Amino acid sequence: MFESPKSLLEVCIDFICNNVLSLCELYLDDTEEHSPNSLGTAVCGRASSDGSSSLATRLSFRYPDAFLPAEISEQLLSNLCEKKTLSDLTITLFDSKSTRLRHVRLKDASALSAKGLKVLKQHKVVDLTVNGLKITVNDLISCLGDWSLQNLRSLSVAKGSFMDCSRYCMVVTLSKLRSLHTLNVSGTEFNKHGLEIVVEDLPLLESLDISCTKVDDITPLKKCKNRLKTLNMYNLKINESADLISVLLELNELRNLDISDEKNTHALNSVLGPEKQKVTDFLKAVDCMPYLTNLDISGKGDIDPKDLREFIKAHPHLRFLGLVSTDACYHDVLTNPSDEDYRPELVVTGTATEAQILEGLRRYTSRPLYLEKCLFNLFRLTHNFLESRIDVIKLVLPAMREHPQEVRVQVPCTACLYNLTKAEFSIMIHPSILKQIVELTMTAMEVYSTNYRLQMNTLLILCSDRILQEITFDKYRCARLVLNSLLAFNEPSMNRMSVAICSILAAKISTVETSMLGAQPRYMSKLLAMVWSKVESKSGDITMKFTLSALWNLTDESATTCKVFLDEGGLELFLKVLESFQGQYSVETKVLGSLNNIAEQVLLHICLAMVHLHGQYPQYQVEMNY
């Protein structure tokens, strides 16, 4: 059964995001200095299609009394960011007179400058996530108002920067956030000096994420051992001289600990350092961290099954255990319900069971190495699925969306999506989900145009009657990408799928778009070459019929395509097709359909006349003026 459609709120927010400039007015900011020739202190007008204006500096809803409560304001802001339409101009829409922002979450703020982010001064922000900043974290903090500086409880600046213009790591502004409970500086230049500062100056800090930073010694954490409840140190390089294990064992208030690693990426300099600091030594300390509920030791290869079993038994509050890229996830204590120490409430990430794999996809969206391992194991399972699994699709799509430049993620994602959408499975999938699949598939085709495995997977996904006939997407873009794939590879099954897809899409795009495709001699030459090979082998198979259908649809009402068809020798070839496949109705119908399309173009009548008189296409180019 179909999943429920989007709520009215979600539909409305999507509509606003997709039409934000047409729903708003542009104003010249009252605070700007204006020349004597300006039109006044507030000039309003329609936004241009690209959102630019020489006068406008601020957006406002057309209805002056419009006001969005906090929940809707925050969702609208987040969606604009996800749709890549958030800029220094569009963020001005979030004036405190018409919106409220308390929980600000921007997953990718690379398009924003300090000028745009200053709108935050107007709001009382308690939770701030601004990842991928192109300005420094110090600049971001300067964009907050006094109330926010005094009351901000959570800050995430993952993949941002603390480096000033002199390339010196500056973290002193974090000291202003005295009420901060949660800090995420993963993927930044944050170092041991910064760690010392936040431990000293943030008295309420209890959750810290220093994954993938330059922290090489966590000794400063001893100063907050009585309050630190969450510590994430994924893929951290620790100095061999740092006594990491002893520090960890003092953090007895921890509820959440992540010491996972990318296996073999930096050998002995991993988060648990040299050989003398193996993860198994940590597991043997069964009396440490009595309140621990979440532990991630993925990527650790020295986990002793007995130590792990005893650690689990000694931590009754444990509810999550991360074990991707380890053999430990296959142990009976985690996979066999009949094992005496098996705990059904313990959630595990790994590759031993479907539950472990799906949990890995759910938790590790930002970690391509873990995603790769989970996806390849998921692909193995999808062969045996007997029903549509929308829940699984919803876990694959975020991974694909998050890592467009990671071929190790894209290839298994597309392989899984084909198995999850093929044949009758697609009937039970909501059109909005299928649309997302197609759009992400086309992005993958563009990025990896020469990768055989990925192109094969994407063609398998797209070669679906339901997708091609019922789903709304950019069909011209899709046809172009499929034709590019046809040019890049000469493999029979890929050729068959490519022309099958194009034969359908060519009938669904506009005449202008058809002409844009047909105007490319390389496309026409390839299609005609495929027909010629079938004439030579006298094989009127399904590939030939799809190719003829594609040519029939591409030449329909398109003088440009018809001319390219003639220039590439299509007329002479089609006469040979009629001679070679006499009596084959399906072939003759398509050939005559294309010739009829050409005959409808008045300026091409001379070409057909020359064939009638001399039996061949004239050896000169027909000049056409459109």
Salt bridges, closest charged atoms under 4 A:
GLU3 OE1 - LYS394 NZ 2.67
ASP14 OD2 - LYS6 NZ 2.59
ASP14 OD1 - LYS83 NZ 3.82
GLU25 OE2 - ARG62 NE 3.76
ASP108 OD2 - LYS84 NZ 3.16
ASP127 OD2 - HIS103 ND1 3.57
ASP127 OD2 - ARG105 NH2 2.56
GLU196 OE1 - HIS193 ND1 3.98
GLU200 OE2 - LYS223 NZ 2.66
GLU206 OE1 - LYS229 NZ 3.85
ASP217 OD2 - LYS192 NZ 3.22
GLU250 OE2 - LYS222 NZ 3.58
GLU250 OE1 - LYS225 NZ 3.24
GLU253 OE1 - ARG255 NH1 3.13
ASP258 OD2 - ARG367 NH2 2.72
ASP261 OD1 - HIS266 NE2 3.32
ASP261 OD2 - LYS300 NZ 3.88
GLU275 OE1 - LYS278 NZ 3.50
GLU310 OE2 - LYS313 NZ 3.82
ASP339 OD1 - ARG309 NH1 2.97
ASP341 OD2 - ARG309 NH1 2.83
GLU345 OE2 - ARG343 NE 3.11
GLU354 OE2 - ARG389 NH2 2.75
GLU359 OE1 - ARG362 NH1 2.60
GLU359 OE2 - ARG363 NE 2.67
ASP391 OD1 - ARG389 NE 2.94
GLU402 OE1 - LYS107 NZ 3.97
GLU406 OE1 - ARG408 NE 2.97
GLU446 OE1 - ARG477 NH2 2.81
GLU446 OE2 - ARG480 NH2 3.70
GLU470 OE1 - ARG466 NE 3.09
ASP541 OD2 - LYS534 NZ 2.79
ASP567 OD2 - LYS563 NZ 2.72
